[in-house]
Amino acid sequence: MKNGIETRLYVDSSLNTGEMFCLKQKQVHYLKNVLRLGAGDEVALFNGYDGEWRARILTVARQSVDLCILEQTRQQSYEPDVWLAFAPIKRDRINFTVQKATELGVMLLSPVITRYTIVQRVNVNRMRANVIEASEQSNRLTVPKVSELDNLTNLIDSWPIDRTMIVANETASTPIVEIIRMELDCSVKKIGFLIGPEGGFDKLELAILNKLPFAKHASLGKRLLCADTAALAVLAIWQALLCSSFHRHD
């Protein structure tokens, strides 16, 4: 990382030069017992909207660490607004998916129950902890939002009409690359992906999704992909095409 600072911490507070800052208990344990940092060491702080700031540890106590914010090292920058709605999967795999989706730039994660969804519960607090950790480690300046578990009907009803929904549909014929490229060529800035459960979408669900004016159905190829594989595949394809699009317009 720049400035020789390797440790980044997300904080839920505004950041300004010269301010004193006291870390929360969990972060205190991490700095003291895991990283073994002490007075005089420096860390980077970010909150998702004020950019990134260099801070110096002043004192380390049993349950607190006091820092002084020194200077801003990076200004807040624009990040593409991409959403991921997905049917929950088993705990270890959902944790992995959430972490990697954060690294790939997702801004909102929405677990959604469909007819064939097997896992009916998710630990939303754990998901939120995962996105914070992944944001810290991946050099992001933002932290994705995580929605409460909901059903497909409510997701559709609350979906903004100005945001394209790309449905990963094994019965679709149009390759996902073509759909994403078309959206980017049309300068569509708001996009979201919908990934179904291991058993796919129910016929009635597909019929409803087919009628949505903002939904586009995309094929991920001939192979049947696990839900977590499909989620990360669509985000990786989107990011690759997004980078390509930026270079073409430079």
Order of alpha helices (4+ residues) and beta strands (2+ residues): beta-beta-alpha-beta-beta-beta-beta-alpha-beta-alpha-beta-beta-alpha-beta-alpha-beta-alpha-beta-alpha
